[in-house]
Amino acid sequence: QATGFGAVYFAEQLLRSLGRDVKGTTFSLSGFGNVSWGVACKVAELGGKVVAISGPDGYIYDPDGITGDKLDYMVEMRNSRRDRVQDYADKYGVEFHAGEKPWGRVKADVYMPCATQNDIRLEDAKRMVEEGHSTTLIEVANMPTTLEAIDYLKEQKWVIAPSKAVNAGGVAVSALEMSQNAQKLAWTAEEVDAKLHVIMNNIFTSISEAAEKYGMAGDLIAGANLAAAERIIVAMEEQGIV
């Protein structure tokens, strides 16, 4: 849940930097587990619309958006261990596309892969560009896009937010839990969520500024690498290692 919420907070800042907003924006996701569910919940809360989720058996397209009891049903699907996204289509009477991925096939403003590594390959990236539904890829799963696909999308001027930054919310909230335990504190869910929001905003700002500082404005992948390297170097210098 924290990973999904954090990913949407990152997406919120990214869209604002592009003059857009989560509200009124459509999203296509992969997966229907904890992370995808967290993304779908927060997108709905902020006024956006998740129109697609996927599973090992294919993907569903719900133009009305996944909200309300549909979010609860995502939890039922996950807990059933059937690992079938078709169950959603059967229950709500929406499109199901067996054996296919949503990338490039679903009309959405933003693609957010939330499930598996190397899910978006070069052929998927080419279809995404050809169909022209979106120019924004926000990675949530660990390395969901192959290097070849990333290189191709960058050549096509896509905005790509790397998972190493986007999915940091889960680890961040784990750190908050450790802080609570160490200090014998008890924060409400709302307090933790507010702290997560600030953390993700700071991550987006730091990588954006790092990219611009080194002449790579807009390249969030380079910005994430540079921001991380700077922090490591500063820490090493302060400890007298270098």
Disulfide bonds with the S-S distance in Angstrom:
none
